[in-house]
């Protein structure tokens, strides 16, 4: 199973909105509603931000939202804040879990 | 509160084996599966496999089949990951992570993570 495709980097200014894409195939992202998004700060463990395409775990800010269209899932962060600067990974599940390559978000 | 506490850093020689532990607390251990995810230095996340703490069922990444074994000890609420025939490219931080949903048939999303265990493979 190949890794999902994410942009290497995205950036935005405080208060703006950004979207990170995650492209797979009809065998993973497009075929199932099992897309998750994780935030990882340097030297820290990943943190689950979105699961099952658009569900937020308890305690995650509603500034984070997820969606999917065809074989591409998206994570949108609205009202960007300095603490959102981190690496973001998508994942999809079919018979195993596959991660995207990660996207570095820079808050300008 | 839910916690996953992993064992300490390891240094191993090529060809050796390593066994990392992950002690769970704050929830009913047998109700949730545990996945193991690794991250090589400066690289992305790689899923290694999943084990049900309820019945011991496992699902390993194809790439690691034959080299990895995941087990649980329900008496101590601890999950273990053993990796054999270590190579230099197995150098990574290894994480355990809990399924977000109880009694899932397989792990797909992980809401609690251990602190990570650095395994260094070097001659």
Interface residues (C-beta under 8 A of the other chain):
Chain A: X1 X3 X34 X36 X38 X40 X45 X46 X47 X48 X51 X52 X57 X89 X91 X93 X95 X96 X97 X98 X99 X100 X101 X102
Chain B: X35 X37 X44 X45 X46 X47 X50 X59 X61 X62 X95 X97 X100 X106 X107 X108 X109 X110 X111 X113 X114 X115 X116
